[in-house]
Amino acid sequence: MSRLLRPALIAVPVIWVLAAHVGPLLAMVRISLLDAYPGPPDASPSFGTGAYAAFFAGSGYQAALGHSLWLSAAATAITLVLSWPLAWHVAVRVPGGRRVKRLALLVAPFWTSEVLRIFAVVLMLSNRGALNSMLRWAGLTHSPLPLLYGNGSVLAGIVYTAMLSMLLPLYAALDRLPPDLLDAAADLGASAWQRQLFVVLPLVSGGISSGVALTFLVCLGVLAAPALLGGAGTPTFAIVISGFFSGASGRWPLGAAFSLVMLVGGTACAGGLAWAFRAGLRGIFPPHRVNA
Amino acid sequence: MAVFYWMAVAALTLPLGLIALTSLTDSTLVGFPLGHPSLRWYQEALSDPANLRAFGLSASLALTSAVLAVIVGTWIALAAGMLDPLWRWLLFSGTLVPLVTPGIVHAISLRIAIRAVGIDPGPSAMLFGHVVHATPLAAIMISARLAMMPKDLLDAAKDLGAGPVRSFLHLQLAWLGPALAGAALLAGLNSFDDFLRSFFLGGYDPTLPVLIFGRLRSGLTPELNALATLALIVMAAVGGVAIWITVPRGRA
């Protein structure tokens, strides 16, 4: 019985993971190497690297990727700066019994669909929106400020979409921080700043770097925020990619190749950022310097 | 620090409240100044069959994908528990791929995959996408709970004559209960909220987020606010139940 059951139990999830989690990415690699897809049923597409050449040929595509990388880096930096004090407050300052409730309150807005959060940003920033109405009511402006459809509104939307991927890893890392260590550092005369820099940061560098990497990748793949909040300027790479899957047919290879460029380039950047944060936080503020 | 925390809670929550606030008006314009309070737009939203169809599609996708994601997640967690560390690591790495792939790349890879196997965009394609999307989190939650199970419980069941099937049904499933419920609710919420996969895998009938996305592109109407508010209420309710079930209570 068990001799038959065991392989079956193991085989099914392995097949699922290979077919449904890894397989689609491999299928995407294959499509990216075709010259036209989907095409007429009788056509047999030939293989080539034309889709990748198109990325390097057109400077507009590279500008879009650069714009996306820049937006993601900025959004990641903003989420890190906003999430750190929040995670610190909930994980370290709030007493244990109330901690989960305080965390839930912070996390609850992220249970909503990203589309609804972008909708909320529109209602904040539009001409008849909350911010402009308040400014007019306070007599600070006479005509509404153009807050929507620019880099600022896209950044706000991306931060509101992706902040949870920073908040949770930071909270998890800070929650594991032994409180005695902070007390010990304080007893030995370390100021609040010294405790943060020389005790806390090296210990949670792993949590920070994984939060940074994950958030960067999430930011890169956001479509609703730039589609609904972006202006007429440089599109994000996600917008460019999605364009290949609507309208004229036969352009899937471009979409697949550009998706892989985003995946590989984004993962490399995320890995680099994670490494830099880890090495930086441990190297600049090594724990042993506490005694120095 | 506490002040910053409450400011952040307000800054993250109040914009969503704005959706509800600007829906309770008799005006045809969205925003400020608010018109007279009225439920007029809720009546309009609920009498539009397209809205009801989208709601029904989103709800049924959420229910089915929650059940399927929990089954797949449990299966992965059980299989991982039987494997050597290296193979367990490989299985989990593969499981987590959808979690670390940028959203649009994941959605497009699924769009390509369903075409490769001859499935047209539509409800079943979206169901597949939602299950794949929810499986990593479900597998993480369930295997974390499984790892906490005392080893001697299984030995005790064996000594008492329980076969593998019986001890799975009566012991492991019972032990996993809270994690299964939490994972199911999160997976259902993930599906109900999902935009990217539904956008690329959907056919002519949109899910609620895709419908709202399309209408946001063509301009604001209070009817859209009313519809979005109803969606928010569902999301908040499911999220609240998820917290209530998974978070241990009464502990100091």
HADDOCK unambig.tbl for C-alpha pairs under 7 A between the chains (distance, minus, plus):
assign (segid A and resid 9 and name CA) (segid B and resid 79 and name CA) 6.14 0.50 0.50
assign (segid A and resid 10 and name CA) (segid B and resid 79 and name CA) 4.86 0.50 0.50
assign (segid A and resid 13 and name CA) (segid B and resid 75 and name CA) 6.23 0.50 0.50
assign (segid A and resid 13 and name CA) (segid B and resid 76 and name CA) 5.25 0.50 0.50
assign (segid A and resid 14 and name CA) (segid B and resid 91 and name CA) 6.78 0.50 0.50
assign (segid A and resid 17 and name CA) (segid B and resid 94 and name CA) 6.01 0.50 0.50
assign (segid A and resid 17 and name CA) (segid B and resid 95 and name CA) 5.84 0.50 0.50
assign (segid A and resid 20 and name CA) (segid B and resid 132 and name CA) 6.67 0.50 0.50
assign (segid A and resid 21 and name CA) (segid B and resid 94 and name CA) 6.55 0.50 0.50
assign (segid A and resid 21 and name CA) (segid B and resid 95 and name CA) 6.50 0.50 0.50
assign (segid A and resid 21 and name CA) (segid B and resid 97 and name CA) 6.24 0.50 0.50
assign (segid A and resid 21 and name CA) (segid B and resid 98 and name CA) 6.29 0.50 0.50
assign (segid A and resid 21 and name CA) (segid B and resid 132 and name CA) 6.77 0.50 0.50
assign (segid A and resid 22 and name CA) (segid B and resid 94 and name CA) 6.51 0.50 0.50
assign (segid A and resid 22 and name CA) (segid B and resid 97 and name CA) 6.99 0.50 0.50
assign (segid A and resid 24 and name CA) (segid B and resid 109 and name CA) 4.98 0.50 0.50
assign (segid A and resid 24 and name CA) (segid B and resid 110 and name CA) 5.63 0.50 0.50
assign (segid A and resid 24 and name CA) (segid B and resid 112 and name CA) 6.91 0.50 0.50
assign (segid A and resid 24 and name CA) (segid B and resid 113 and name CA) 4.98 0.50 0.50
assign (segid A and resid 25 and name CA) (segid B and resid 109 and name CA) 5.54 0.50 0.50
assign (segid A and resid 27 and name CA) (segid B and resid 112 and name CA) 6.75 0.50 0.50
assign (segid A and resid 27 and name CA) (segid B and resid 113 and name CA) 6.13 0.50 0.50
assign (segid A and resid 28 and name CA) (segid B and resid 109 and name CA) 5.61 0.50 0.50
assign (segid A and resid 28 and name CA) (segid B and resid 112 and name CA) 6.38 0.50 0.50
assign (segid A and resid 86 and name CA) (segid B and resid 5 and name CA) 5.73 0.50 0.50
assign (segid A and resid 89 and name CA) (segid B and resid 1 and name CA) 6.44 0.50 0.50
assign (segid A and resid 89 and name CA) (segid B and resid 2 and name CA) 6.91 0.50 0.50
assign (segid A and resid 96 and name CA) (segid B and resid 252 and name CA) 6.62 0.50 0.50
assign (segid A and resid 97 and name CA) (segid B and resid 251 and name CA) 6.47 0.50 0.50
assign (segid A and resid 97 and name CA) (segid B and resid 252 and name CA) 4.62 0.50 0.50
assign (segid A and resid 105 and name CA) (segid B and resid 9 and name CA) 6.90 0.50 0.50
assign (segid A and resid 106 and name CA) (segid B and resid 9 and name CA) 5.60 0.50 0.50
assign (segid A and resid 109 and name CA) (segid B and resid 12 and name CA) 6.23 0.50 0.50
assign (segid A and resid 109 and name CA) (segid B and resid 13 and name CA) 5.73 0.50 0.50
assign (segid A and resid 111 and name CA) (segid B and resid 235 and name CA) 6.55 0.50 0.50
assign (segid A and resid 111 and name CA) (segid B and resid 239 and name CA) 6.48 0.50 0.50
assign (segid A and resid 112 and name CA) (segid B and resid 193 and name CA) 6.20 0.50 0.50
assign (segid A and resid 112 and name CA) (segid B and resid 232 and name CA) 6.54 0.50 0.50
assign (segid A and resid 112 and name CA) (segid B and resid 235 and name CA) 5.95 0.50 0.50
assign (segid A and resid 113 and name CA) (segid B and resid 193 and name CA) 4.08 0.50 0.50
assign (segid A and resid 113 and name CA) (segid B and resid 194 and name CA) 6.40 0.50 0.50
assign (segid A and resid 113 and name CA) (segid B and resid 209 and name CA) 6.91 0.50 0.50
assign (segid A and resid 115 and name CA) (segid B and resid 195 and name CA) 6.97 0.50 0.50
assign (segid A and resid 115 and name CA) (segid B and resid 209 and name CA) 6.10 0.50 0.50
assign (segid A and resid 115 and name CA) (segid B and resid 213 and name CA) 6.22 0.50 0.50
assign (segid A and resid 116 and name CA) (segid B and resid 228 and name CA) 6.93 0.50 0.50
assign (segid A and resid 117 and name CA) (segid B and resid 16 and name CA) 6.74 0.50 0.50
assign (segid A and resid 120 and name CA) (segid B and resid 15 and name CA) 5.03 0.50 0.50
assign (segid A and resid 120 and name CA) (segid B and resid 16 and name CA) 5.32 0.50 0.50
assign (segid A and resid 120 and name CA) (segid B and resid 18 and name CA) 6.73 0.50 0.50
assign (segid A and resid 120 and name CA) (segid B and resid 19 and name CA) 6.19 0.50 0.50
assign (segid A and resid 121 and name CA) (segid B and resid 15 and name CA) 6.74 0.50 0.50
assign (segid A and resid 123 and name CA) (segid B and resid 18 and name CA) 6.91 0.50 0.50
assign (segid A and resid 123 and name CA) (segid B and resid 31 and name CA) 6.83 0.50 0.50
assign (segid A and resid 124 and name CA) (segid B and resid 15 and name CA) 6.52 0.50 0.50
assign (segid A and resid 128 and name CA) (segid B and resid 31 and name CA) 5.01 0.50 0.50
assign (segid A and resid 128 and name CA) (segid B and resid 32 and name CA) 5.40 0.50 0.50
assign (segid A and resid 129 and name CA) (segid B and resid 31 and name CA) 5.31 0.50 0.50
assign (segid A and resid 129 and name CA) (segid B and resid 32 and name CA) 6.25 0.50 0.50
assign (segid A and resid 130 and name CA) (segid B and resid 32 and name CA) 6.95 0.50 0.50
assign (segid A and resid 133 and name CA) (segid B and resid 32 and name CA) 6.36 0.50 0.50
assign (segid A and resid 214 and name CA) (segid B and resid 100 and name CA) 6.64 0.50 0.50
assign (segid A and resid 217 and name CA) (segid B and resid 100 and name CA) 6.89 0.50 0.50
assign (segid A and resid 217 and name CA) (segid B and resid 102 and name CA) 5.31 0.50 0.50
assign (segid A and resid 218 and name CA) (segid B and resid 102 and name CA) 5.29 0.50 0.50
assign (segid A and resid 218 and name CA) (segid B and resid 103 and name CA) 6.57 0.50 0.50
assign (segid A and resid 220 and name CA) (segid B and resid 102 and name CA) 6.19 0.50 0.50
assign (segid A and resid 221 and name CA) (segid B and resid 102 and name CA) 4.23 0.50 0.50
assign (segid A and resid 221 and name CA) (segid B and resid 103 and name CA) 4.56 0.50 0.50
assign (segid A and resid 221 and name CA) (segid B and resid 104 and name CA) 4.87 0.50 0.50
assign (segid A and resid 221 and name CA) (segid B and resid 105 and name CA) 6.76 0.50 0.50
assign (segid A and resid 222 and name CA) (segid B and resid 103 and name CA) 6.32 0.50 0.50
assign (segid A and resid 222 and name CA) (segid B and resid 104 and name CA) 6.63 0.50 0.50
assign (segid A and resid 223 and name CA) (segid B and resid 104 and name CA) 6.83 0.50 0.50
assign (segid A and resid 228 and name CA) (segid B and resid 217 and name CA) 6.48 0.50 0.50
assign (segid A and resid 238 and name CA) (segid B and resid 104 and name CA) 6.54 0.50 0.50
assign (segid A and resid 259 and name CA) (segid B and resid 105 and name CA) 5.38 0.50 0.50
assign (segid A and resid 263 and name CA) (segid B and resid 101 and name CA) 6.89 0.50 0.50
assign (segid A and resid 263 and name CA) (segid B and resid 102 and name CA) 6.92 0.50 0.50
assign (segid A and resid 263 and name CA) (segid B and resid 105 and name CA) 6.99 0.50 0.50
